[in-house]
Amino acid sequence: MTDPAQNILDIRQILGLLPHRYPFLLVDRVTEYVPGEYIKGYKNVTMNEPFFEGHFPGVPVMPGVLIMEALAQAGGILVVKSTDTPVEDKLFLFTGIESVRFRKPVYPGDKLELHCRLLRHKLKLWKMEGFAYVDGKLAAEAVMTAAVTNREDM
């Protein structure tokens, strides 16, 4: 088995794995992963994010739903790296989200560390737990379920 720390993906590789683009691509780098097990990566949160203009004026806080989306995107990369199925014509869609907890706000300048661990995979469904950290402190957590579906079925 290879060293998980050798499994690094930069933004160009991430763009090849996820269909998301600006302003909705929320994973900047993958720092390690083990297919079928876990993934770690991060999102650099900057004041240039378009959502800070309205959330909230004078007190910029990253919306919790976008923290969950960043975790889901990291999880999507894990799914892609854990299967041999070609992903060009596939979409990875939320089917459920449970046990969501927001522990601390995320501000411009923070490095949002994304950790996802695969809990279960059956047919098209993938279940994983996700944890988002800032400076080693838990900012958010959730159990997420998603399905891989064909684009043409949408």
Secondary structure as the mmCIF struct_conf table of DSSP 4:
data_model
#
loop_
_struct_conf.conf_type_id
_struct_conf.id
_struct_conf.beg_label_comp_id
_struct_conf.beg_label_asym_id
_struct_conf.beg_label_seq_id
_struct_conf.end_label_comp_id
_struct_conf.end_label_asym_id
_struct_conf.end_label_seq_id
HELX_RH_3T_P HELX_RH_3T_P1 PRO A 4 GLN A 6
STRN STRN1 LEU A 9 LEU A 9
HELX_RH_AL_P HELX_RH_AL_P1 ILE A 11 LEU A 17
TURN_TY1_P TURN_TY1_P1 TYR A 22 PRO A 23
BEND BEND1 PHE A 24 PHE A 24
STRN STRN2 ARG A 29 VAL A 34
TURN_TY1_P TURN_TY1_P2 PRO A 35 GLU A 37
STRN STRN3 TYR A 38 ASN A 44
TURN_TY1_P TURN_TY1_P3 MET A 47 ASN A 48
HELX_RH_3T_P HELX_RH_3T_P2 PRO A 50 GLU A 53
TURN_TY1_P TURN_TY1_P4 GLY A 54 GLY A 54
BEND BEND2 HIS A 55 HIS A 55
TURN_TY1_P TURN_TY1_P5 PRO A 57 GLY A 58
BEND BEND3 VAL A 59 VAL A 59
HELX_RH_AL_P HELX_RH_AL_P2 GLY A 64 LYS A 81
TURN_TY1_P TURN_TY1_P6 SER A 82 SER A 82
BEND BEND4 THR A 85 THR A 85
TURN_TY1_P TURN_TY1_P7 GLU A 88 ASP A 89
STRN STRN4 LYS A 90 PHE A 102
BEND BEND5 LYS A 104 LYS A 104
TURN_TY1_P TURN_TY1_P8 PRO A 108 GLY A 109
STRN STRN5 LYS A 111 LYS A 122
TURN_TY1_P TURN_TY1_P9 LEU A 123 LYS A 124
STRN STRN6 LEU A 125 VAL A 134
TURN_TY1_P TURN_TY1_P10 ASP A 135 GLY A 136
STRN STRN7 LYS A 137 ASN A 150
HELX_RH_3T_P HELX_RH_3T_P3 ARG A 151 ASP A 153
#
